[in-house]
Amino acid sequence: MDEAIRFQFTTAGDNDELGACVLAGPSCDSADVLYEKRPMMLPVILRAGDKVVIRNCGAYTTTCASTGLNGFPPLDVIVL
């Protein structure tokens, strides 16, 4: 809660220059934004629509992804 959990991210540009990023989903409302107050360092080459793997999310994230948000369908969950 309140950005206390710092997830691990993997992107296609992991070896590129990093910059402070705020992550937002398609609705961009307050429930669909991560790290607005304490941005994450991610590759600056990322653009809207690029895939970002969020590692070690845990069961609570899967539960939250199982319901639609603001008219969007539930998210796909991929377990590795």
Distance bins in CASP14 RR format, pairs under 12 A and 6 or more apart:
PFRMAT RR
TARGET T0000
AUTHOR 0000-0000-0000
RMODE 2
METHOD distances of the structure
MODEL  1
1 31 0 0 0 0 0 1 0 0 0 0 0
1 34 0 0 0 0 0 1 0 0 0 0 0
1 37 0 0 0 0 0 1 0 0 0 0 0
1 60 0 0 0 0 0 1 0 0 0 0 0
2 30 0 0 0 0 0 1 0 0 0 0 0
2 34 0 0 0 0 0 1 0 0 0 0 0
2 35 0 0 0 0 0 1 0 0 0 0 0
2 36 0 0 0 0 0 1 0 0 0 0 0
2 37 1 0 0 1 0 0 0 0 0 0 0
2 38 0 0 0 0 1 0 0 0 0 0 0
3 22 0 0 0 0 0 1 0 0 0 0 0
3 23 0 0 0 0 0 1 0 0 0 0 0
3 33 0 0 0 0 1 0 0 0 0 0 0
3 34 1 0 0 1 0 0 0 0 0 0 0
3 35 1 0 1 0 0 0 0 0 0 0 0
3 36 1 0 0 1 0 0 0 0 0 0 0
3 37 1 0 1 0 0 0 0 0 0 0 0
3 38 1 0 1 0 0 0 0 0 0 0 0
3 39 0 0 0 0 1 0 0 0 0 0 0
3 40 0 0 0 0 1 0 0 0 0 0 0
4 34 0 0 0 0 0 1 0 0 0 0 0
4 35 0 0 0 0 0 1 0 0 0 0 0
4 37 0 0 0 0 0 1 0 0 0 0 0
4 38 0 0 0 0 1 0 0 0 0 0 0
5 34 0 0 0 0 1 0 0 0 0 0 0
5 35 0 0 0 0 1 0 0 0 0 0 0
5 38 0 0 0 0 0 1 0 0 0 0 0
5 40 0 0 0 0 0 1 0 0 0 0 0
5 54 0 0 0 0 0 1 0 0 0 0 0
5 56 0 0 0 0 1 0 0 0 0 0 0
5 57 0 0 0 0 1 0 0 0 0 0 0
5 58 0 0 0 0 1 0 0 0 0 0 0
5 60 0 0 0 0 1 0 0 0 0 0 0
5 61 0 0 0 0 1 0 0 0 0 0 0
6 23 0 0 0 0 0 1 0 0 0 0 0
6 34 0 0 0 0 1 0 0 0 0 0 0
6 35 0 0 0 0 1 0 0 0 0 0 0
6 38 0 0 0 0 1 0 0 0 0 0 0
6 39 0 0 0 0 0 1 0 0 0 0 0
6 40 1 0 0 1 0 0 0 0 0 0 0
6 41 0 0 0 0 0 1 0 0 0 0 0
6 54 0 0 0 0 0 1 0 0 0 0 0
6 55 0 0 0 0 0 1 0 0 0 0 0
6 56 0 0 0 0 0 1 0 0 0 0 0
6 57 0 0 0 0 0 1 0 0 0 0 0
7 23 0 0 0 0 1 0 0 0 0 0 0
7 34 1 0 0 1 0 0 0 0 0 0 0
7 35 0 0 0 0 1 0 0 0 0 0 0
7 40 0 0 0 0 1 0 0 0 0 0 0
7 42 0 0 0 0 0 1 0 0 0 0 0
7 52 0 0 0 0 1 0 0 0 0 0 0
7 53 0 0 0 0 1 0 0 0 0 0 0
7 54 1 0 1 0 0 0 0 0 0 0 0
7 55 1 0 0 1 0 0 0 0 0 0 0
7 56 1 0 0 1 0 0 0 0 0 0 0
7 57 1 0 0 1 0 0 0 0 0 0 0
7 58 0 0 0 0 1 0 0 0 0 0 0
7 60 0 0 0 0 0 1 0 0 0 0 0
7 61 0 0 0 0 1 0 0 0 0 0 0
8 14 0 0 0 0 0 1 0 0 0 0 0
8 40 0 0 0 0 1 0 0 0 0 0 0
8 41 0 0 0 0 0 1 0 0 0 0 0
8 42 0 0 0 0 0 1 0 0 0 0 0
8 52 0 0 0 0 0 1 0 0 0 0 0
8 53 0 0 0 0 1 0 0 0 0 0 0
8 54 1 0 0 1 0 0 0 0 0 0 0
8 55 1 0 1 0 0 0 0 0 0 0 0
8 56 1 0 1 0 0 0 0 0 0 0 0
8 57 0 0 0 0 1 0 0 0 0 0 0
8 58 0 0 0 0 0 1 0 0 0 0 0
9 18 0 0 0 0 0 1 0 0 0 0 0
9 21 0 0 0 0 1 0 0 0 0 0 0
9 23 0 0 0 0 1 0 0 0 0 0 0
9 34 0 0 0 0 1 0 0 0 0 0 0
9 35 0 0 0 0 0 1 0 0 0 0 0
9 40 1 0 0 1 0 0 0 0 0 0 0
9 41 0 0 0 0 1 0 0 0 0 0 0
9 42 1 0 0 1 0 0 0 0 0 0 0
9 43 0 0 0 0 1 0 0 0 0 0 0
9 46 0 0 0 0 1 0 0 0 0 0 0
9 50 0 0 0 0 0 1 0 0 0 0 0
9 51 0 0 0 0 0 1 0 0 0 0 0
9 52 1 0 1 0 0 0 0 0 0 0 0
9 53 1 0 0 1 0 0 0 0 0 0 0
9 54 1 0 1 0 0 0 0 0 0 0 0
9 55 1 0 0 1 0 0 0 0 0 0 0
9 56 0 0 0 0 0 1 0 0 0 0 0
9 57 0 0 0 0 0 1 0 0 0 0 0
10 42 0 0 0 0 0 1 0 0 0 0 0
10 43 0 0 0 0 0 1 0 0 0 0 0
10 46 0 0 0 0 0 1 0 0 0 0 0
10 50 0 0 0 0 0 1 0 0 0 0 0
10 51 0 0 0 0 1 0 0 0 0 0 0
10 52 1 0 0 1 0 0 0 0 0 0 0
10 53 1 0 1 0 0 0 0 0 0 0 0
10 54 0 0 0 0 1 0 0 0 0 0 0
10 55 1 0 0 1 0 0 0 0 0 0 0
10 56 0 0 0 0 0 1 0 0 0 0 0
10 80 0 0 0 0 0 1 0 0 0 0 0
11 18 0 0 0 0 0 1 0 0 0 0 0
11 19 0 0 0 0 0 1 0 0 0 0 0
11 21 0 0 0 0 1 0 0 0 0 0 0
11 23 0 0 0 0 0 1 0 0 0 0 0
11 40 0 0 0 0 0 1 0 0 0 0 0
11 41 0 0 0 0 0 1 0 0 0 0 0
11 42 1 0 0 1 0 0 0 0 0 0 0
11 43 1 0 1 0 0 0 0 0 0 0 0
11 44 0 0 0 0 0 1 0 0 0 0 0
11 45 0 0 0 0 1 0 0 0 0 0 0
11 46 1 0 0 1 0 0 0 0 0 0 0
11 47 0 0 0 0 0 1 0 0 0 0 0
11 49 0 0 0 0 0 1 0 0 0 0 0
11 50 1 0 0 1 0 0 0 0 0 0 0
11 51 1 0 0 1 0 0 0 0 0 0 0
11 52 1 0 1 0 0 0 0 0 0 0 0
11 53 1 0 0 1 0 0 0 0 0 0 0
11 54 0 0 0 0 0 1 0 0 0 0 0
11 55 0 0 0 0 0 1 0 0 0 0 0
12 42 0 0 0 0 0 1 0 0 0 0 0
12 43 1 0 0 1 0 0 0 0 0 0 0
12 45 0 0 0 0 1 0 0 0 0 0 0
12 46 0 0 0 0 1 0 0 0 0 0 0
12 47 0 0 0 0 0 1 0 0 0 0 0
12 49 0 0 0 0 0 1 0 0 0 0 0
12 50 1 0 0 1 0 0 0 0 0 0 0
12 51 1 0 0 1 0 0 0 0 0 0 0
12 52 0 0 0 0 1 0 0 0 0 0 0
12 53 0 0 0 0 1 0 0 0 0 0 0
13 19 0 0 0 0 0 1 0 0 0 0 0
13 42 0 0 0 0 1 0 0 0 0 0 0
13 43 1 0 1 0 0 0 0 0 0 0 0
13 44 0 0 0 0 1 0 0 0 0 0 0
13 45 1 0 1 0 0 0 0 0 0 0 0
13 46 1 0 0 1 0 0 0 0 0 0 0
13 47 0 0 0 0 0 1 0 0 0 0 0
13 50 0 0 0 0 1 0 0 0 0 0 0
13 51 0 0 0 0 0 1 0 0 0 0 0
13 52 0 0 0 0 0 1 0 0 0 0 0
13 53 0 0 0 0 0 1 0 0 0 0 0
14 41 0 0 0 0 0 1 0 0 0 0 0
14 42 0 0 0 0 1 0 0 0 0 0 0
14 43 1 0 0 1 0 0 0 0 0 0 0
14 45 0 0 0 0 0 1 0 0 0 0 0
14 46 0 0 0 0 0 1 0 0 0 0 0
14 50 0 0 0 0 0 1 0 0 0 0 0
14 52 0 0 0 0 0 1 0 0 0 0 0
14 53 0 0 0 0 1 0 0 0 0 0 0
15 43 0 0 0 0 1 0 0 0 0 0 0
15 45 0 0 0 0 0 1 0 0 0 0 0
16 41 0 0 0 0 0 1 0 0 0 0 0
16 42 0 0 0 0 1 0 0 0 0 0 0
16 43 1 0 1 0 0 0 0 0 0 0 0
16 44 1 0 0 1 0 0 0 0 0 0 0
16 45 1 0 1 0 0 0 0 0 0 0 0
16 46 0 0 0 0 1 0 0 0 0 0 0
16 50 0 0 0 0 0 1 0 0 0 0 0
17 41 0 0 0 0 1 0 0 0 0 0 0
17 42 0 0 0 0 0 1 0 0 0 0 0
17 43 1 0 0 1 0 0 0 0 0 0 0
17 44 1 0 1 0 0 0 0 0 0 0 0
17 45 1 0 0 1 0 0 0 0 0 0 0
17 46 0 0 0 0 0 1 0 0 0 0 0
18 39 0 0 0 0 0 1 0 0 0 0 0
18 40 0 0 0 0 1 0 0 0 0 0 0
18 41 1 0 1 0 0 0 0 0 0 0 0
18 42 1 0 0 1 0 0 0 0 0 0 0
18 43 1 0 0 1 0 0 0 0 0 0 0
18 44 1 0 0 1 0 0 0 0 0 0 0
18 45 0 0 0 0 0 1 0 0 0 0 0
18 46 0 0 0 0 0 1 0 0 0 0 0
19 35 0 0 0 0 0 1 0 0 0 0 0
19 39 1 0 0 1 0 0 0 0 0 0 0
19 40 0 0 0 0 1 0 0 0 0 0 0
19 41 1 0 1 0 0 0 0 0 0 0 0
19 42 1 0 0 1 0 0 0 0 0 0 0
19 43 1 0 0 1 0 0 0 0 0 0 0
19 44 1 0 1 0 0 0 0 0 0 0 0
19 45 0 0 0 0 0 1 0 0 0 0 0
19 46 0 0 0 0 1 0 0 0 0 0 0
20 35 0 0 0 0 1 0 0 0 0 0 0
20 36 0 0 0 0 0 1 0 0 0 0 0
20 37 0 0 0 0 0 1 0 0 0 0 0
20 38 0 0 0 0 1 0 0 0 0 0 0
20 39 1 1 0 0 0 0 0 0 0 0 0
20 40 1 0 0 1 0 0 0 0 0 0 0
20 41 1 0 0 1 0 0 0 0 0 0 0
20 42 0 0 0 0 1 0 0 0 0 0 0
20 43 0 0 0 0 0 1 0 0 0 0 0
20 44 0 0 0 0 1 0 0 0 0 0 0
20 46 0 0 0 0 0 1 0 0 0 0 0
21 33 0 0 0 0 0 1 0 0 0 0 0
21 34 0 0 0 0 1 0 0 0 0 0 0
21 35 1 0 0 1 0 0 0 0 0 0 0
21 36 0 0 0 0 0 1 0 0 0 0 0
21 38 0 0 0 0 0 1 0 0 0 0 0
21 39 1 0 1 0 0 0 0 0 0 0 0
21 40 1 0 1 0 0 0 0 0 0 0 0
21 41 1 0 0 1 0 0 0 0 0 0 0
21 42 1 0 1 0 0 0 0 0 0 0 0
21 43 0 0 0 0 1 0 0 0 0 0 0
21 44 0 0 0 0 1 0 0 0 0 0 0
21 45 0 0 0 0 0 1 0 0 0 0 0
21 46 1 0 0 1 0 0 0 0 0 0 0
21 47 0 0 0 0 0 1 0 0 0 0 0
21 48 0 0 0 0 0 1 0 0 0 0 0
21 50 0 0 0 0 0 1 0 0 0 0 0
21 52 0 0 0 0 1 0 0 0 0 0 0
22 28 0 0 0 0 1 0 0 0 0 0 0
22 32 0 0 0 0 0 1 0 0 0 0 0
22 33 1 0 0 1 0 0 0 0 0 0 0
22 34 1 0 0 1 0 0 0 0 0 0 0
22 35 1 0 1 0 0 0 0 0 0 0 0
22 36 1 0 1 0 0 0 0 0 0 0 0
22 37 0 0 0 0 1 0 0 0 0 0 0
22 38 0 0 0 0 1 0 0 0 0 0 0
22 39 1 0 1 0 0 0 0 0 0 0 0
22 40 1 0 0 1 0 0 0 0 0 0 0
22 41 0 0 0 0 0 1 0 0 0 0 0
22 42 0 0 0 0 1 0 0 0 0 0 0
22 46 0 0 0 0 0 1 0 0 0 0 0
23 32 0 0 0 0 1 0 0 0 0 0 0
23 33 1 0 0 1 0 0 0 0 0 0 0
23 34 1 0 1 0 0 0 0 0 0 0 0
23 35 1 0 0 1 0 0 0 0 0 0 0
23 36 0 0 0 0 1 0 0 0 0 0 0
23 38 0 0 0 0 0 1 0 0 0 0 0
23 39 0 0 0 0 1 0 0 0 0 0 0
23 40 1 0 0 1 0 0 0 0 0 0 0
23 41 0 0 0 0 0 1 0 0 0 0 0
23 42 1 0 0 1 0 0 0 0 0 0 0
23 46 0 0 0 0 1 0 0 0 0 0 0
23 48 0 0 0 0 0 1 0 0 0 0 0
23 49 0 0 0 0 0 1 0 0 0 0 0
23 50 0 0 0 0 0 1 0 0 0 0 0
23 52 1 0 0 1 0 0 0 0 0 0 0
23 54 0 0 0 0 1 0 0 0 0 0 0
24 30 0 0 0 0 0 1 0 0 0 0 0
24 31 0 0 0 0 0 1 0 0 0 0 0
24 32 1 0 0 1 0 0 0 0 0 0 0
24 33 1 0 1 0 0 0 0 0 0 0 0
24 34 1 0 0 1 0 0 0 0 0 0 0
24 35 0 0 0 0 1 0 0 0 0 0 0
24 36 0 0 0 0 1 0 0 0 0 0 0
24 39 0 0 0 0 0 1 0 0 0 0 0
24 40 0 0 0 0 0 1 0 0 0 0 0
24 46 0 0 0 0 0 1 0 0 0 0 0
24 48 0 0 0 0 1 0 0 0 0 0 0
24 49 0 0 0 0 0 1 0 0 0 0 0
24 52 0 0 0 0 0 1 0 0 0 0 0
25 31 0 0 0 0 1 0 0 0 0 0 0
25 32 1 0 1 0 0 0 0 0 0 0 0
25 33 1 0 0 1 0 0 0 0 0 0 0
25 34 0 0 0 0 1 0 0 0 0 0 0
25 36 0 0 0 0 0 1 0 0 0 0 0
25 48 0 0 0 0 1 0 0 0 0 0 0
25 49 0 0 0 0 1 0 0 0 0 0 0
25 52 0 0 0 0 0 1 0 0 0 0 0
25 54 0 0 0 0 0 1 0 0 0 0 0
25 65 0 0 0 0 0 1 0 0 0 0 0
25 69 0 0 0 0 1 0 0 0 0 0 0
25 70 0 0 0 0 1 0 0 0 0 0 0
25 72 0 0 0 0 1 0 0 0 0 0 0
25 75 0 0 0 0 1 0 0 0 0 0 0
26 32 1 0 0 1 0 0 0 0 0 0 0
26 33 0 0 0 0 0 1 0 0 0 0 0
26 48 0 0 0 0 1 0 0 0 0 0 0
26 49 0 0 0 0 1 0 0 0 0 0 0
26 68 0 0 0 0 0 1 0 0 0 0 0
26 69 0 0 0 0 1 0 0 0 0 0 0
26 70 0 0 0 0 1 0 0 0 0 0 0
26 71 0 0 0 0 1 0 0 0 0 0 0
26 72 1 0 1 0 0 0 0 0 0 0 0
26 73 0 0 0 0 0 1 0 0 0 0 0
26 75 0 0 0 0 0 1 0 0 0 0 0
27 33 0 0 0 0 1 0 0 0 0 0 0
27 68 0 0 0 0 1 0 0 0 0 0 0
27 69 1 0 1 0 0 0 0 0 0 0 0
27 70 1 0 1 0 0 0 0 0 0 0 0
27 71 0 0 0 0 1 0 0 0 0 0 0
27 72 1 0 0 1 0 0 0 0 0 0 0
27 75 0 0 0 0 0 1 0 0 0 0 0
28 34 0 0 0 0 0 1 0 0 0 0 0
28 36 0 0 0 0 0 1 0 0 0 0 0
28 48 0 0 0 0 0 1 0 0 0 0 0
28 69 0 0 0 0 0 1 0 0 0 0 0
28 70 0 0 0 0 1 0 0 0 0 0 0
28 72 0 0 0 0 0 1 0 0 0 0 0
29 36 0 0 0 0 0 1 0 0 0 0 0
29 69 0 0 0 0 1 0 0 0 0 0 0
29 70 1 0 0 1 0 0 0 0 0 0 0
29 71 0 0 0 0 0 1 0 0 0 0 0
29 72 0 0 0 0 0 1 0 0 0 0 0
30 36 0 0 0 0 1 0 0 0 0 0 0
30 37 0 0 0 0 0 1 0 0 0 0 0
30 69 0 0 0 0 0 1 0 0 0 0 0
30 70 0 0 0 0 0 1 0 0 0 0 0
31 64 0 0 0 0 1 0 0 0 0 0 0
31 67 0 0 0 0 0 1 0 0 0 0 0
31 68 0 0 0 0 0 1 0 0 0 0 0
31 69 1 0 0 1 0 0 0 0 0 0 0
31 70 0 0 0 0 1 0 0 0 0 0 0
31 72 0 0 0 0 0 1 0 0 0 0 0
32 64 0 0 0 0 0 1 0 0 0 0 0
32 65 0 0 0 0 0 1 0 0 0 0 0
32 68 0 0 0 0 0 1 0 0 0 0 0
32 69 1 0 0 1 0 0 0 0 0 0 0
32 70 1 0 0 1 0 0 0 0 0 0 0
32 71 0 0 0 0 0 1 0 0 0 0 0
32 72 0 0 0 0 1 0 0 0 0 0 0
32 75 0 0 0 0 0 1 0 0 0 0 0
33 39 0 0 0 0 0 1 0 0 0 0 0
33 40 0 0 0 0 0 1 0 0 0 0 0
33 69 0 0 0 0 0 1 0 0 0 0 0
34 40 1 0 0 1 0 0 0 0 0 0 0
34 42 0 0 0 0 0 1 0 0 0 0 0
34 52 0 0 0 0 1 0 0 0 0 0 0
34 54 0 0 0 0 1 0 0 0 0 0 0
34 57 0 0 0 0 0 1 0 0 0 0 0
34 61 0 0 0 0 0 1 0 0 0 0 0
35 41 0 0 0 0 1 0 0 0 0 0 0
35 42 0 0 0 0 1 0 0 0 0 0 0
35 52 0 0 0 0 0 1 0 0 0 0 0
35 54 0 0 0 0 0 1 0 0 0 0 0
40 46 0 0 0 0 0 1 0 0 0 0 0
40 52 0 0 0 0 1 0 0 0 0 0 0
40 54 0 0 0 0 0 1 0 0 0 0 0
42 50 0 0 0 0 1 0 0 0 0 0 0
42 52 1 0 0 1 0 0 0 0 0 0 0
42 53 0 0 0 0 0 1 0 0 0 0 0
42 54 0 0 0 0 0 1 0 0 0 0 0
43 50 0 0 0 0 1 0 0 0 0 0 0
43 52 0 0 0 0 1 0 0 0 0 0 0
44 50 0 0 0 0 0 1 0 0 0 0 0
46 52 1 0 0 1 0 0 0 0 0 0 0
51 76 0 0 0 0 0 1 0 0 0 0 0
51 78 0 0 0 0 0 1 0 0 0 0 0
53 78 0 0 0 0 1 0 0 0 0 0 0
53 80 0 0 0 0 1 0 0 0 0 0 0
54 61 1 0 0 1 0 0 0 0 0 0 0
54 62 0 0 0 0 0 1 0 0 0 0 0
54 64 0 0 0 0 0 1 0 0 0 0 0
54 65 0 0 0 0 0 1 0 0 0 0 0
54 75 0 0 0 0 0 1 0 0 0 0 0
54 77 0 0 0 0 0 1 0 0 0 0 0
54 78 0 0 0 0 0 1 0 0 0 0 0
54 80 0 0 0 0 0 1 0 0 0 0 0
55 61 0 0 0 0 0 1 0 0 0 0 0
55 78 0 0 0 0 0 1 0 0 0 0 0
55 79 0 0 0 0 0 1 0 0 0 0 0
55 80 0 0 0 0 1 0 0 0 0 0 0
56 62 0 0 0 0 0 1 0 0 0 0 0
56 79 0 0 0 0 0 1 0 0 0 0 0
56 80 0 0 0 0 0 1 0 0 0 0 0
57 63 0 0 0 0 0 1 0 0 0 0 0
57 64 0 0 0 0 1 0 0 0 0 0 0
57 65 0 0 0 0 1 0 0 0 0 0 0
57 75 0 0 0 0 0 1 0 0 0 0 0
57 77 0 0 0 0 1 0 0 0 0 0 0
57 78 0 0 0 0 0 1 0 0 0 0 0
57 79 0 0 0 0 0 1 0 0 0 0 0
57 80 0 0 0 0 0 1 0 0 0 0 0
58 64 0 0 0 0 0 1 0 0 0 0 0
58 65 0 0 0 0 0 1 0 0 0 0 0
58 77 0 0 0 0 0 1 0 0 0 0 0
58 79 0 0 0 0 1 0 0 0 0 0 0
59 65 0 0 0 0 0 1 0 0 0 0 0
59 66 0 0 0 0 0 1 0 0 0 0 0
59 77 0 0 0 0 0 1 0 0 0 0 0
59 79 0 0 0 0 0 1 0 0 0 0 0
60 66 0 0 0 0 0 1 0 0 0 0 0
61 75 0 0 0 0 1 0 0 0 0 0 0
61 77 0 0 0 0 1 0 0 0 0 0 0
61 78 0 0 0 0 0 1 0 0 0 0 0
61 79 0 0 0 0 0 1 0 0 0 0 0
62 74 0 0 0 0 0 1 0 0 0 0 0
62 75 0 0 0 0 1 0 0 0 0 0 0
62 76 0 0 0 0 0 1 0 0 0 0 0
62 77 1 0 1 0 0 0 0 0 0 0 0
62 78 0 0 0 0 0 1 0 0 0 0 0
62 79 0 0 0 0 1 0 0 0 0 0 0
63 74 0 0 0 0 0 1 0 0 0 0 0
63 75 0 0 0 0 0 1 0 0 0 0 0
63 77 0 0 0 0 1 0 0 0 0 0 0
64 74 0 0 0 0 1 0 0 0 0 0 0
64 75 0 0 0 0 1 0 0 0 0 0 0
64 77 0 0 0 0 0 1 0 0 0 0 0
65 72 0 0 0 0 0 1 0 0 0 0 0
65 73 0 0 0 0 0 1 0 0 0 0 0
65 74 1 0 0 1 0 0 0 0 0 0 0
65 75 1 0 1 0 0 0 0 0 0 0 0
65 76 0 0 0 0 1 0 0 0 0 0 0
65 77 1 0 1 0 0 0 0 0 0 0 0
65 78 0 0 0 0 0 1 0 0 0 0 0
65 79 0 0 0 0 0 1 0 0 0 0 0
66 73 0 0 0 0 0 1 0 0 0 0 0
66 74 1 0 1 0 0 0 0 0 0 0 0
66 75 0 0 0 0 1 0 0 0 0 0 0
66 76 0 0 0 0 0 1 0 0 0 0 0
66 77 1 0 0 1 0 0 0 0 0 0 0
67 73 0 0 0 0 1 0 0 0 0 0 0
67 74 1 0 0 1 0 0 0 0 0 0 0
67 75 0 0 0 0 1 0 0 0 0 0 0
68 74 1 0 1 0 0 0 0 0 0 0 0
68 75 0 0 0 0 1 0 0 0 0 0 0
69 75 0 0 0 0 1 0 0 0 0 0 0
END
